[in-house]
Amino acid sequence: MPDNALALHTDFYQLTMAASYHAHAMEGEATFSLFTHGLPPVRGFMVAAGLEHALDYLENFSFSPREIDYLASLQRFTPDFLKRLAKLRFTGEVWAVPEGTILFAGEPIAEVTAPLIEAQLVETLLINIFNLHTTLASKAARCVMAAGDRLLVDFGLRRTQGREAGLAAARSSAIVGFQGTSNVAAAMAYGLQPVGTMAHSFVETFGDERRAFEAFADTFPDQSVFLVDTYDSLMGLRHAVEVAARLEQAGHKLVGVRLDSGDLVSMSKKAREILDQAGLPHAAVVASGSLDEMRIAELVRLGAKVDMFGVGTKMGSSADAPYLDFAYKMVSYGGRPTLKLSAGKETWAGPKQVWRRLDPTGLILRDRLGLRDEKQKGAPLLRPVMRGGRRTDPPGDWKTARQRFQAGLASLPLRTRLLVDPRPVTLEPTEALQQLQARTRQAALMAQNSSH
């Protein structure tokens, strides 16, 4: 399917609902809130990401003639409705938290206000976009916390769930502090640092490890990182040192060595010792191979001499928590507050805002969830990012989002930053929100009872 066929990247019931709204002239303005019901058990917070992609989608939302022809072929929709879809564009308003913002369960990452049909049709892909990017940013953030002052790079492309997910992993990990990516397309698209040198197949091709290192050094004398564990890691380190000496004589320096298997603690210590004894204290020790935040934390705790971690599959797929429980729920229609009363999934009525208060030391004290037009102490997290279907500001970039994340991370209480058994910050509803909720709940129940 062409990349620009985005209007049909939706669930079929969005179209059937829209057709019924159209048939019954339901043209009122609706507000939908996008939030998570909860966080995975091992998560103390999430990192908002995906907003720029979501705004791109909304600005370009339209049905192509080919898509309209396909819908007509289903013989489910009236010509009048299809004619409307052919002219449809997103004309609404979006409030959202900027990328890189730290959030907790129940806090809106975005709220969409638009004519009902428009707001309904964009639901599926908005959830898809925010879920993918925020899930990956949140996983990568945990790796950053585990690594401390050590560098991290994204090696995830080959096992992400598709090409788009590979791009999302590279950008989302950059937002939280990764220093580069193996994904060349992502590096070009987002201005990231491309990283990577050789695979085991390169060494195997030459049949002689030292010859392989020499060949690579001849080609890239100032960018060589040798993968030393194809056959025997200690022998590989010795070969790396020998070739490094040759580079030094020619006025170049070995960038580093990479370990991808075995006992990374003992081998990294040995690598550091061998490199230092050879007069190569500048050469970095890079580790990769099935790494995630828990493994990185373990390596750091055991004293591994690693300068950089290459993190792939488990970050790029967020292996332990591959999704966040995002929902997109109507909170008002035609000026009337609405809610859902399902057991365990009741939603808050009305367009909302979140205010964050810090204690005197700069740590998050609490977040308050209230109505958008309230006045509360603290910094409001959601801001208008789209009006009339167009951005209110120029597109943001991952560098600004990274600064926002770093400030937010520094404000997290220690108990919330824990990798194991974290405690999220308390989210408190305001009195005005609770009063609206009670009135809306009562009105909804009375309406249901009166219909019998």
C-alpha positions in Angstrom: 0.0 0.0 0.0 1.4 3.5 -0.8 2.8 5.4 2.1 0.4 8.3 1.5 -2.7 6.1 1.8 -3.2 7.1 5.4 -6.9 7.8 5.6 -7.6 4.1 5.3 -5.1 3.2 8.0 -8.1 2.9 10.3 -10.5 0.4 11.8 -13.5 -0.3 9.7 -15.9 0.7 12.4 -14.6 4.2 12.3 -16.0 4.5 8.8 -19.3 2.8 9.6 -19.8 5.1 12.6 -18.9 8.1 10.5 -21.4 7.0 7.8 -24.2 6.8 10.5 -23.3 10.2 11.9 -23.5 11.6 8.4 -26.9 9.9 7.8 -28.3 11.4 11.0 -26.8 14.9 10.5 -24.7 14.7 13.6 -22.4 17.6 12.9 -21.6 18.8 16.5 -18.1 19.4 17.8 -16.5 16.6 19.8 -13.5 16.4 22.1 -11.6 13.1 22.5 -8.9 12.6 25.2 -6.0 10.3 24.5 -4.4 8.7 27.6 -3.3 5.4 29.1 -5.5 3.5 31.6 -2.4 2.3 33.4 1.4 1.6 33.1 3.1 -1.8 32.8 4.0 -3.1 36.3 7.7 -2.3 35.8 7.2 1.2 34.6 7.2 4.3 36.9 6.5 6.7 34.1 6.3 7.1 30.4 7.9 9.6 28.0 5.6 11.4 25.5 6.7 11.0 21.9 5.1 10.8 18.5 3.4 14.3 18.5 5.2 15.5 15.4 4.2 12.5 13.4 0.7 12.8 14.7 0.5 16.4 13.5 2.0 15.5 10.1 -0.8 12.9 9.8 -3.6 15.4 10.7 -2.3 18.2 8.5 -2.3 15.8 5.5 -5.4 13.8 6.3 -7.5 13.2 3.2 -9.0 10.4 1.1 -7.5 9.8 -2.3 -9.6 9.0 -5.3 -8.3 5.5 -5.2 -9.4 5.1 -1.6 -12.8 6.4 -2.4 -13.1 4.0 -5.3 -12.2 1.1 -3.0 -14.8 2.2 -0.4 -17.4 2.4 -3.2 -16.6 -1.1 -4.3 -17.6 -2.4 -0.8 -21.2 -1.3 -1.5 -21.7 -0.4 2.1 -21.6 3.4 1.8 -23.9 5.9 0.1 -22.7 8.1 -2.7 -23.5 11.1 -0.7 -21.2 10.0 2.2 -18.4 9.0 -0.2 -18.7 12.5 -1.8 -18.2 14.0 1.7 -15.2 11.8 2.4 -13.6 12.9 -0.9 -13.6 16.5 0.3 -12.8 15.8 4.0 -9.9 17.4 5.7 -9.0 17.7 9.4 -10.0 21.2 10.5 -9.8 20.7 14.3 -7.9 21.7 17.3 -5.3 19.7 19.3 -3.9 20.3 22.7 -1.0 18.0 23.7 2.1 17.7 25.9 5.3 18.4 24.0 7.6 15.5 23.1 10.0 14.5 25.8 7.5 15.3 28.6 7.4 12.7 31.4 3.8 11.5 32.0 1.9 9.1 34.2 -1.2 6.9 33.8 -4.5 8.8 33.4 -2.9 12.0 32.1 -3.9 13.0 28.5 -1.0 13.0 26.1 -3.3 14.8 23.6 -6.9 16.0 23.3 -8.6 16.4 19.9 -11.5 18.8 19.3 -13.1 18.7 15.8 -16.4 18.1 14.0 -17.5 14.7 15.1 -16.7 12.8 11.9 -13.2 14.2 11.7 -12.4 13.5 15.3 -13.8 9.9 15.0 -11.9 9.0 11.8 -8.5 10.0 13.1 -8.7 7.9 16.3 -7.0 4.7 15.2 -3.9 6.1 13.7 -3.4 8.6 16.5 -3.4 5.8 19.0 -1.1 3.8 16.7 1.4 6.7 16.4 1.5 7.7 20.1 1.6 4.1 21.3 4.6 3.2 19.1 6.7 6.3 19.8 5.9 6.6 23.5 6.4 2.9 24.2 9.9 3.0 22.6 10.9 6.3 24.2 9.8 5.0 27.6 11.9 1.8 27.2 14.9 3.7 25.9 14.7 6.1 28.9 15.1 3.1 31.2 18.3 2.1 29.4 19.6 5.7 29.8 18.9 5.6 33.5 20.7 2.2 33.9 23.7 3.3 31.9 24.5 6.4 34.0 27.3 8.4 32.3 28.0 5.7 29.7 27.0 6.3 26.1 24.2 4.4 24.3 23.5 3.8 20.6 20.5 2.3 18.8 21.2 -1.1 17.1 17.5 -2.1 16.9 16.5 -1.8 13.2 16.9 -5.5 12.1 14.4 -6.7 14.7 12.0 -3.9 15.1 8.4 -4.6 14.1 8.8 -3.2 10.6 10.6 -0.3 8.9 8.4 2.4 10.5 9.1 1.0 13.9 12.9 1.1 13.2 12.6 4.8 12.4 10.6 5.4 15.5 13.1 3.6 17.7 16.0 5.7 16.4 14.1 9.0 16.9 12.5 8.1 20.2 15.8 6.8 21.7 17.5 10.0 20.6 14.9 12.0 22.5 15.9 10.3 25.7 19.7 10.5 25.2 21.0 7.9 22.8 24.0 9.2 20.9 23.5 7.5 17.6 21.8 4.9 15.5 22.8 2.1 13.1 19.7 3.0 11.0 21.1 5.1 8.2 17.7 6.2 6.9 16.8 7.5 10.4 20.2 9.2 10.6 19.5 11.0 7.4 15.8 11.8 8.1 16.4 13.2 11.7 20.0 14.4 11.7 21.2 11.6 13.9 24.8 10.3 14.1 25.1 7.0 12.1 27.2 4.4 13.9 28.6 1.0 13.1 31.6 -0.6 11.6 31.7 -4.4 10.9 29.9 -7.6 11.5 31.3 -11.1 12.2 30.8 -11.9 8.5 33.4 -9.3 7.6 36.0 -11.1 9.7 34.9 -14.5 8.4 35.2 -13.3 4.8 38.9 -12.7 5.2 39.4 -15.9 7.2 42.2 -14.2 9.1 41.1 -11.9 11.9 44.1 -9.7 11.8 43.9 -9.3 8.0 40.3 -8.3 8.4 41.2 -5.6 10.9 44.0 -4.3 8.7 41.7 -4.2 5.7 39.1 -2.2 7.6 41.7 0.1 9.0 43.1 0.8 5.5 39.6 1.8 4.4 38.6 3.8 7.6 41.8 4.7 9.4 40.1 7.3 11.7 36.8 5.4 12.3 37.9 1.8 13.2 36.0 -0.1 15.9 37.1 -3.8 15.7 34.6 -6.6 16.5 36.9 -8.9 18.5 34.8 -11.9 19.4 34.4 -13.8 16.1 36.7 -16.6 17.2 38.4 -15.9 20.5 38.0 -12.6 22.3 41.4 -12.4 23.9 43.1 -13.2 20.6 40.9 -10.7 18.9 42.0 -8.0 21.4 45.6 -8.8 20.7 45.0 -8.5 17.0 43.2 -5.2 17.5 46.2 -3.8 19.5 48.6 -4.9 16.8 46.7 -3.2 14.1 46.2 -0.1 16.4 50.0 0.2 16.6 50.2 0.3 12.9 47.5 3.0 12.8 49.4 5.1 15.4 52.5 4.9 13.2 50.5 6.4 10.3 49.1 9.2 12.5 45.7 7.6 13.2 44.0 6.3 16.3 41.9 3.2 17.0 38.4 4.3 18.0 37.6 1.2 20.0 36.7 -2.5 20.2 33.4 -4.2 20.4 32.3 -7.2 22.5 29.1 -8.9 21.4 29.1 -12.2 23.4 30.5 -14.1 26.4 31.1 -12.8 29.9 30.9 -9.1 29.2 32.0 -8.1 32.7 35.3 -10.1 32.8 36.0 -9.6 29.1 35.4 -5.8 29.2 37.8 -5.6 32.2 40.4 -7.5 30.3 39.8 -5.4 27.2 40.4 -2.2 29.2 43.5 -3.7 30.7 45.0 -4.8 27.4 44.1 -1.5 25.7 45.6 0.6 28.5 48.8 -1.5 28.6 49.2 -0.9 24.9 49.0 2.8 25.4 45.4 3.1 24.0 43.5 4.6 26.9 41.4 6.6 24.4 40.1 3.5 22.7 36.5 2.7 23.8 35.1 -0.6 24.9 31.7 -1.1 23.3 29.4 -3.9 24.4 26.3 -5.2 22.6 24.2 -8.4 22.5 20.7 -8.8 24.0 21.0 -5.7 26.2 18.2 -4.0 28.0 18.0 -1.8 31.1 18.2 -4.7 33.5 21.2 -6.2 31.8 22.9 -2.8 31.5 22.2 -2.1 35.2 23.7 -5.5 36.1 26.9 -4.8 34.1 27.3 -1.4 35.7 26.8 -2.9 39.2 29.4 -5.6 38.5 31.9 -3.1 37.4 32.1 -3.8 33.7 34.5 -1.5 31.9 32.2 -0.5 29.1 32.2 3.0 27.6 29.3 2.5 25.2 26.3 0.1 25.0 24.8 -0.9 21.6 21.2 -1.6 22.5 19.1 -3.4 19.9 16.2 -5.9 19.9 14.9 -5.5 23.5 14.8 -1.7 23.2 13.6 -1.5 19.6 10.7 -3.8 20.3 10.2 -2.8 24.0 10.4 -6.5 24.6 9.1 -6.7 28.2 6.3 -4.2 27.6 5.6 -3.9 23.9 2.6 -1.5 24.2 1.0 1.1 26.4 -2.7 0.9 27.2 -3.7 4.0 25.2 -7.3 4.9 24.8 -9.1 7.6 22.9 -12.3 8.5 24.6 -15.0 11.1 23.9 -15.2 13.6 26.8 -17.7 16.1 25.2 -20.0 16.4 22.3 -21.9 19.5 21.2 -20.9 21.3 24.4 -22.3 18.4 26.6 -19.8 16.6 28.8 -19.7 12.8 28.1 -18.1 9.8 29.9 -17.8 6.1 29.8 -19.1 4.2 32.9 -17.8 0.7 32.2 -16.5 -1.1 35.3 -12.8 -0.5 35.7 -12.7 1.8 32.7 -14.7 4.9 33.7 -13.4 8.0 32.0 -13.3 11.6 33.2 -15.7 14.0 31.5 -14.8 17.3 29.8 -11.7 18.7 28.1 -8.8 18.7 30.6 -5.5 20.0 31.7 -2.7 18.6 33.9 -0.8 20.9 36.4 2.6 19.7 37.7 3.9 21.1 41.1 7.4 20.7 42.2 8.7 20.7 45.8 11.3 23.1 47.1 14.1 20.8 45.9 12.8 20.7 42.3 11.2 17.2 42.5 7.7 16.5 41.3 5.4 16.8 44.3 2.1 15.9 42.5 0.2 16.2 39.3 -3.4 17.5 39.3 -5.9 16.6 36.6 -8.6 19.1 36.1 -10.8 21.0 33.6 -9.0 22.9 31.0 -10.5 26.3 31.9 -9.6 26.0 35.6 -6.9 28.0 37.4 -4.5 25.8 39.4 -1.1 26.1 40.9 1.7 24.5 39.0 2.9 24.3 35.4 0.2 23.2 32.8 1.5 20.3 30.7 -0.9 20.5 27.7 -0.8 23.3 25.3 -2.5 24.2 22.0 -0.4 22.7 19.1 -3.0 22.8 16.3 -5.9 25.1 15.3 -8.0 25.0 12.2 -6.1 21.8 11.2 -2.7 23.5 11.1 0.2 23.6 13.5 0.3 26.6 15.8 4.2 26.4 15.9 6.8 25.2 13.5 7.6 21.4 13.8 9.6 20.5 16.8 12.8 18.5 16.8 14.3 15.7 18.9 17.0 17.9 20.3 14.5 20.2 22.0 12.6 17.2 23.2 15.8 15.7 24.7 16.3 18.9 26.7 12.8 18.6 28.0 13.2 15.0 28.9 16.5 15.6 30.8 14.8 18.3 32.8 11.9 16.1 33.5 14.0 13.1 34.5 15.9 15.3 37.0 12.6 16.2 38.6 11.5 12.6 39.2 11.6 11.4 42.8 14.0 8.5 43.3 11.2 6.1 44.0 9.7 6.8 40.6 13.0 6.3 38.8 13.5 2.8 40.2 13.9 0.1 37.5 12.3 -2.4 39.8 9.0 -1.8 41.8 8.8 2.0 41.0 6.1 4.2 42.4 4.5 6.6 40.0 3.7 10.2 41.1 0.2 10.7 42.5 -2.4 12.1 40.1 -5.1 14.0 42.0 -8.4 15.1 40.4 -9.5 18.7 41.1 -12.7 19.4 43.0 -14.2 21.0 39.9 -13.5 17.9 37.8 -15.0 15.6 40.5 -18.1 17.8 40.6 -18.5 17.7 36.8 -17.9 13.9 36.9 -20.7 13.4 39.4 -23.2 15.5 37.5 -22.3 13.9 34.2 -22.5 10.4 35.7 -26.0 11.1 37.2 -27.2 12.6 33.9 -26.0 9.6 31.9 -27.6 7.1 34.3 -30.9 9.0 34.3 -30.9 9.1 30.5 -30.5 5.3 30.4 -33.2 4.7 32.9 -35.6 7.0 31.2 -35.3 5.1 27.9 -36.8 1.9 29.4 
